[in-house]
Amino acid sequence: MLRVRLLLAFAAALVLTSAIAQPAAAIQQFYKVFVSEYLDNHPDQQFADHVKKDVKCYVCHQGKERKHRNAYGQELAKLLNAKKDAKDTDKIVAALKTVADQHVNPSDDKSDTFGARITAGKLPAGELDDLKKEPPGDDEK
């Protein structure tokens, strides 16, 4: 009987800990800063609302699993660490600005920059329908 009680107490503690843990909090903070920097005062309010309502995580990610980053998210990941930088708004802003100046096609200096795409009311890494698709080479299980 004591073992059953201990097992139940352990299971309850595990469930409580899992419910409290917020593994995506850092990513959420990155998104909040992105919204603040690029969408809150964007001249195309329809685009800004679309990103806030429909795009959300697809600004940086691709496919169903959030482990997959699109081209924009890959560049940000080179500059930001989700665990270490989540509360460092200045570092997040600096990373966003650095990536904004990078070309969508790094081998073509005449391609749009990520920032120019956002300013023009386009998603930095492509169309939403494409971003929802699993990245090439990722076989669904």
C-alpha positions in Angstrom: 0.0 0.0 0.0 2.8 2.4 0.8 4.4 1.7 -2.6 1.2 2.5 -4.3 0.9 5.8 -2.5 4.6 6.7 -3.2 4.1 5.8 -6.9 0.9 8.0 -7.1 2.7 10.9 -5.4 5.6 10.6 -7.8 3.3 10.4 -10.8 1.4 13.5 -9.5 4.6 15.4 -9.0 5.8 14.4 -12.5 2.5 15.6 -14.1 2.6 18.9 -12.1 6.2 19.5 -13.2 5.4 18.8 -16.8 2.4 21.1 -16.7 4.4 24.0 -15.2 7.4 23.6 -17.5 7.4 25.9 -20.5 10.0 24.6 -23.0 8.9 27.0 -25.7 9.0 30.1 -23.6 12.2 31.3 -25.2 10.9 31.0 -28.7 7.7 32.8 -27.6 9.9 35.7 -26.3 11.8 35.8 -29.7 8.4 36.0 -31.4 7.2 38.8 -29.1 10.3 40.9 -29.9 9.8 40.2 -33.6 6.2 41.4 -33.4 7.3 44.5 -31.5 10.1 45.3 -33.9 8.4 44.5 -37.2 4.6 44.2 -36.9 3.3 46.6 -34.3 4.0 49.6 -36.5 4.1 47.9 -39.9 2.5 50.1 -42.6 0.5 47.2 -44.0 -1.7 46.4 -41.0 -3.4 43.6 -42.9 0.0 41.8 -43.3 0.8 42.4 -39.6 -2.5 41.0 -38.6 -2.1 38.0 -40.9 1.3 37.2 -39.3 0.0 37.6 -35.8 -3.1 35.5 -36.4 -2.1 32.9 -39.0 1.6 32.7 -39.4 3.0 32.9 -35.8 5.6 30.2 -35.4 6.1 29.8 -39.2 8.0 33.1 -39.2 11.0 31.0 -38.1 9.9 27.4 -38.4 8.7 25.0 -41.1 6.5 22.0 -41.0 4.6 20.5 -38.0 7.6 20.0 -35.7 9.1 23.1 -34.3 12.6 21.6 -34.5 12.6 22.4 -38.2 13.6 26.0 -39.0 13.1 27.8 -42.2 15.9 29.8 -43.8 15.1 32.9 -41.6 15.0 30.8 -38.5 18.2 29.1 -39.3 20.0 32.4 -39.5 18.5 33.6 -36.2 19.5 30.3 -34.6 23.1 31.0 -35.4 22.9 34.2 -33.3 20.6 33.3 -30.5 20.4 30.5 -27.9 16.9 29.8 -26.8 17.9 29.1 -23.2 20.5 31.7 -22.7 19.1 34.6 -24.7 15.3 34.4 -24.0 15.4 37.4 -21.6 18.0 39.4 -23.4 15.8 41.7 -25.5 18.7 43.8 -26.7 20.5 40.7 -28.1 17.3 39.5 -29.7 16.8 42.9 -31.4 20.4 42.9 -32.5 20.0 39.4 -34.0 16.8 40.4 -35.8 18.5 43.4 -37.3 21.6 41.4 -38.4 19.5 38.8 -40.1 17.3 41.5 -41.6 20.3 42.7 -43.6 21.1 39.2 -44.9 20.1 38.1 -48.4 17.4 35.5 -48.7 19.6 33.8 -51.2 23.1 34.1 -49.7 24.8 33.4 -53.0 23.0 36.2 -54.8 23.8 39.7 -53.6 20.9 41.0 -55.7 18.3 38.9 -53.9 16.0 40.5 -51.4 17.1 40.8 -47.8 14.9 39.2 -45.1 14.2 42.7 -43.8 13.2 44.0 -47.3 10.7 41.2 -47.6 9.2 42.0 -44.2 9.0 45.7 -45.1 7.3 44.8 -48.4 4.6 42.8 -46.5 6.1 39.4 -47.3 7.1 36.6 -45.0 10.9 36.5 -44.6 11.2 32.8 -45.6 8.5 32.4 -48.2 4.8 31.7 -48.6 2.8 30.3 -45.7 1.6 27.3 -47.6 5.2 26.3 -48.3 6.2 26.9 -44.7 3.5 24.6 -43.5 5.0 21.7 -45.6 7.6 19.4 -44.0 11.1 20.3 -45.1 12.7 18.2 -47.8 14.2 15.0 -46.6 12.0 14.8 -43.5 10.0 11.7 -43.8 6.8 11.7 -41.7 6.6 8.9 -39.2 
